[in-house]
Amino acid sequence: MVALYLTIFISLIIALIFLVLFLSSVKTGQYEDTYTPSVRMVLDEFDEEKKQE
């Protein structure tokens, strides 16, 4: 029974660590750019075509 309580306690600590890391990444603005990743490939192709000309 002690092993069960220990694994639950450790999993809660790990979950809290991930929650703190997620909230800190949201607070620093790492998820604010939603447009650029979707068009990065297209923009790179246009840049390469302009360089070749």
C-alpha positions, 0 to 999 in steps of 0.5 A: 500500500505504501508503494501505491501512495508513493507512486501517486505522490511522485506522479502528482509532483511530476504533474505539478512540475509540468504545469509550472513549466507550461504556465511559465512558457505561456507567460513568456509568450512562446505560443503567441505566434500562430501565423508564421509556422503555417506559412513558413514553407511557402515564404521560404519557397518565395525567398529561394525563387527571388534569390535565383532570379 
